[in-house]
Amino acid sequence: LDFDPDDIAVTIGRPAAEIHSLARELNCDLIAIASHGRHGWSRLLGSTANAVLHGTPCDIMVGRFPES
């Protein structure tokens, strides 16, 4: 992948809250996130992906993260 280093954001805090905040700040149209949930309800979505899903100001695309 080619990307501009200026397009990278590093934040500290709760992942879902930081993703919500950055999505609002950047006026994002889409958030892409990988999931590898393994327990209970989070089998469908990981806990972070599920937390991002609720309260996000834009669309979300969740892909499955392959287990190694």
N, C-alpha and C positions, 0 to 999 in steps of 0.2 A: 504494500500500500504506500502510495505517496501522499504525504500530508504536510501541511505547513506547521512548524513548531509553534507558531503564534496561535494556532487553533486548539491548543491543548490547555485544559483547565485542571488545576490540581487544587482541591479543597480539603478541609479537615472538618469532620463532624459526622453526624448520622447520614449515611449514604442517601436515603430517600429524601430527607430534608434538603440536602445539598443539591441533589439533582433537580428537585422542584424549584429551588431558588435560582439555580443557573438557567433552567429552562425559561423561567419568567424573565430573567435579566437579558437573555439573548433572544427572546421572543421566538422560541423554537416552534417548528411545525410538527416535528416528530422526534421521539426518543426511541432509540434502538437499544435493547438490553438483552443479555443472555441469562438463562435460568437453568439451574440444575437442582431444583428442589427435590428433597428426599423424604421428608417426614410429613405425615398427615395431609392437611389441606395444602401444605407447601409442596406436595408431590406434583401438583399442577403447576404452581409457580413457586419459585424460591421466596423466602421471606423478604428479601430486598426488592425483588421484582414485584411482589405483591404490594409492598408498601409504596413503591413508585407509582403503581397503577392507580392508587387512590390519592387523589388530590393533585394530579398532574394537569397543567393547563393546556396540554396538547395531546395528540395521538401517540400511542405507544405500540411498538412492534417488539414482541418477545420471541426470541429464538431459543431453541434447546441447546444447552452447552453439553457437548459430548463428555461422558464420564471416561476417565482414563484408567 
